[in-house]
Amino acid sequence: MSRLFLLLISLCFSLNVHSVQRFYSPVDVSEWQVFSSSIQCDMVHKISDYGEGRFVYSSGGELAFQLHSLEPARINSVTSLSSIAPFWREPGKVELAELTLSKGNMPVYVGGNLAYKIFYELQEGFDPTFHYKDWAGFDDDVYVTVSSVNFHRVFGEFKRCISEALPYGADQVKDTIVYFRTNKDNLSQEQRKKLADIVLFAKVDKDFEIHLNGHADARGRRIFNKKLSARRIRSVEKYLLSKGVPSMQISYKKAHGESLPVASNRKASGRKKNRRVEVTIQRE
């Protein structure tokens, strides 16, 4: 009898105990929020006790879906993505993809056609659901559901934001070169148009920093060229400030004179390229 008892105890301890963790927002608290600007559109859904699902559209780019978790993923692993009918509809499940689960607080990032597919499934009233093994011991099954409840209330606003976003992104204006005539520091109309896009991005996104580097060709004395490149910086800075760019966003200014040419000063075409102010924008 004692042997049988010990055997049963041993079997109990040798069994792996598996459990299921489900994360979702109940119907009565499920909501979606849209945050709009001319350079980025965000559509966010809070997932109770887990984190959030987020659609992101950046101007000049494409739609992406991000899954953010409160607890960071400890290692890279794999998750399946399915579209599941909610409980009030006829049962149904469609496998959409198998994805890499990345370390950190954004374990899932999806772009391209699959991001649009997730958006479409929500629009049709289905719940995209991620399934993976827990990050601690790989014993528990974890299900994270992005609820379609109240999605229909704001997806029109999100689409509107996308349609009204700028046709170009920050990457297309982050390195802008403003050119000047010989021995001049005033901005031509053409160069002002170049700066207009930077003005728009800087005013919308306060995290942008603007760096100004002034240059000159090698005509004239070095001290004159150094001062000329400084005046060119001031012309660009003055224009940006006049258009509403906060002064604190212009965080770096340096006049280089003739010391950093990008072309030969022996030819007129080269000198033309050297008479410039390089305007660089970057996030803090």
Buried (B, 14 or more C-beta within 10 A) or exposed (E): EEEEEEEEEEEEEEEEEEEEEEBBBEEEEBBBBBEBBBBBBBBBBBBEEBBBBBBBBBBBBEBBBBBBBEEEBEEEBEBEBBBBBBEEEEEEEEEBEEBEBBEEEBBBBBBEEBBBBBBEBBEEBBBBBBBBBBBEEEEBBBBBBBBBBBBEEBBEBBBEBBEEBBEBBBEBBBEBBBBBEEEEBEBEEEBBEBBEBBBBBBBBBEEBBBBBBBBBBBBBEEEBBBBBBBBBBBBBBEBBBEBEBEEEBBEEBEBBBBEEBEEEBEEEEBBBBBBBBBBBBBEE
